[in-house]
Amino acid sequence: MKEMVNHPKHYNKEGRKECIVEMEEKYGTEAVIHFCMLSAYKYEYRAGLKNADTVDEDLKKAVWYRNYATQLMKKEMEMCKND
């Protein structure tokens, strides 16, 4: 089965960083935190609406985005402590 939750292949162009990593570099950590929280909401909101068979996958994606946002928030807090 193709990996569709954690780092799906279509989220990464060959020879480049994963899209979300490039987003953070280009737009900043705070913007990506907001993106992740909104993406989590989107996946929860429409879980299973496109395809009833993907409810579990959609909810796992929501969790992935929330976890990524949490990691970024922790990173930001550590950076503020060290300043």
KEKE-3310 file (N, C-alpha, C; in steps of 0.2 Angstrom, whole numbers, plus 5000, padded with zeros to 4 digits):
npx = (5004:5003:5011:5002:5000:5011:5023:5020:5024:5020:5022:5034:5046:5058:5075:5073:5068:5056:5039:5033:5044:5051:5041:5042:5054:5053:5041:5041:5041:5029:5019:5018:5014:5001:4996:4997:4988:4976:4975:4974:4961:4954:4955:4949:4936:4931:4932:4931:4921:4924:4928:4921:4929:4941:4941:4948:4961:4960:4958:4970:4979:4975:4979:4993:4996:4993:5002:5014:5013:5013:5026:5033:5029:5035:5048:5049:5047:5058:5068:5065:5068:5082:5086)
npy = (4994:5011:5025:5036:5045:5049:5058:5057:5052:5061:5073:5078:5084:5077:5079:5090:5097:5091:5097:5104:5108:5117:5126:5131:5137:5147:5155:5155:5149:5152:5154:5142:5134:5139:5135:5121:5119:5123:5114:5102:5104:5105:5092:5084:5090:5086:5072:5057:5062:5063:5050:5037:5026:5032:5038:5034:5037:5050:5056:5052:5060:5072:5071:5070:5083:5091:5086:5090:5104:5105:5101:5111:5122:5119:5120:5133:5139:5134:5141:5154:5153:5152:5164)
npz = (5000:4996:5004:5012:5022:5031:5025:5010:4993:4983:4989:4988:4977:4966:4970:4978:4994:5006:5003:5014:5022:5014:5013:5026:5026:5016:5020:5034:5051:5059:5050:5044:5055:5057:5044:5046:5057:5051:5040:5047:5053:5041:5036:5047:5046:5033:5033:5026:5017:5003:5000:5007:5012:5016:5028:5040:5035:5032:5045:5051:5044:5049:5062:5060:5055:5066:5075:5069:5069:5083:5085:5079:5086:5099:5095:5092:5105:5111:5105:5108:5122:5122:5117)
capx = (5000:5006:5011:4997:4999:5017:5027:5018:5029:5018:5023:5041:5049:5064:5080:5071:5066:5049:5036:5032:5050:5052:5036:5044:5060:5050:5036:5042:5038:5023:5014:5017:5010:4994:4994:4996:4982:4970:4975:4971:4954:4951:4955:4944:4930:4929:4934:4926:4916:4926:4927:4919:4934:4947:4939:4954:4967:4959:4959:4977:4982:4974:4984:5000:4997:4993:5008:5019:5012:5016:5034:5036:5028:5040:5055:5049:5048:5065:5072:5064:5072:5089:5087)
capy = (5000:5017:5029:5042:5050:5052:5060:5054:5053:5067:5079:5079:5084:5074:5083:5095:5096:5090:5104:5108:5110:5122:5131:5135:5141:5153:5159:5156:5144:5154:5153:5134:5132:5141:5130:5114:5119:5124:5108:5097:5106:5103:5084:5082:5092:5082:5065:5052:5064:5062:5043:5034:5022:5035:5041:5033:5040:5058:5057:5051:5066:5078:5070:5072:5090:5094:5084:5094:5110:5105:5101:5118:5127:5118:5122:5141:5140:5133:5147:5160:5152:5153:5171)
capz = (5000:4996:5010:5010:5028:5033:5019:5004:4988:4979:4993:4987:4971:4966:4971:4983:5001:5006:5002:5020:5024:5009:5015:5032:5024:5012:5023:5041:5055:5062:5045:5043:5061:5055:5039:5049:5061:5046:5037:5052:5053:5035:5036:5051:5043:5027:5034:5023:5012:4996:4999:5014:5014:5018:5035:5044:5032:5033:5052:5053:5041:5053:5068:5057:5054:5073:5078:5065:5072:5090:5085:5077:5092:5103:5092:5093:5112:5113:5102:5113:5128:5120:5115)
cpx = (5004:5006:5007:4997:5006:5022:5026:5023:5027:5019:5031:5044:5056:5070:5079:5069:5058:5045:5035:5038:5052:5047:5039:5050:5058:5046:5037:5038:5031:5017:5013:5013:5003:4992:4993:4989:4975:4970:4972:4963:4950:4950:4949:4937:4927:4931:4929:4921:4918:4926:4926:4925:4940:4946:4946:4960:4966:4961:4967:4981:4981:4978:4991:5001:4997:4999:5014:5019:5015:5023:5036:5035:5033:5047:5055:5050:5055:5070:5071:5068:5079:5091:5089)
cpy = (5006:5021:5035:5047:5053:5052:5056:5056:5060:5073:5081:5079:5081:5080:5089:5093:5094:5097:5108:5111:5117:5128:5135:5139:5148:5157:5159:5151:5146:5153:5146:5131:5133:5136:5124:5114:5119:5117:5102:5098:5103:5095:5081:5084:5088:5075:5061:5055:5063:5054:5040:5029:5025:5039:5040:5037:5048:5060:5057:5057:5072:5077:5072:5079:5093:5092:5088:5101:5111:5105:5108:5123:5125:5120:5130:5143:5139:5139:5153:5159:5154:5160:5176)
cpz = (5000:5002:5008:5016:5030:5027:5013:4998:4984:4983:4992:4980:4971:4966:4975:4989:5000:5006:5009:5023:5020:5011:5021:5031:5021:5016:5031:5045:5057:5056:5044:5049:5059:5049:5042:5053:5056:5042:5041:5052:5047:5034:5041:5048:5038:5027:5031:5018:5005:4995:5006:5016:5016:5025:5039:5042:5033:5040:5054:5050:5046:5059:5066:5057:5061:5076:5075:5068:5079:5090:5083:5083:5097:5101:5093:5100:5114:5111:5106:5119:5127:5118:5121)
residu = (MET:LYS:GLU:MET:VAL:ASN:HIS:PRO:LYS:HIS:TYR:ASN:LYS:GLU:GLY:ARG:LYS:GLU:CYS:ILE:VAL:GLU:MET:GLU:GLU:LYS:TYR:GLY:THR:GLU:ALA:VAL:ILE:HIS:PHE:CYS:MET:LEU:SER:ALA:TYR:LYS:TYR:GLU:TYR:ARG:ALA:GLY:LEU:LYS:ASN:ALA:ASP:THR:VAL:ASP:GLU:ASP:LEU:LYS:LYS:ALA:VAL:TRP:TYR:ARG:ASN:TYR:ALA:THR:GLN:LEU:MET:LYS:LYS:GLU:MET:GLU:MET:CYS:LYS:ASN:ASP)
# end
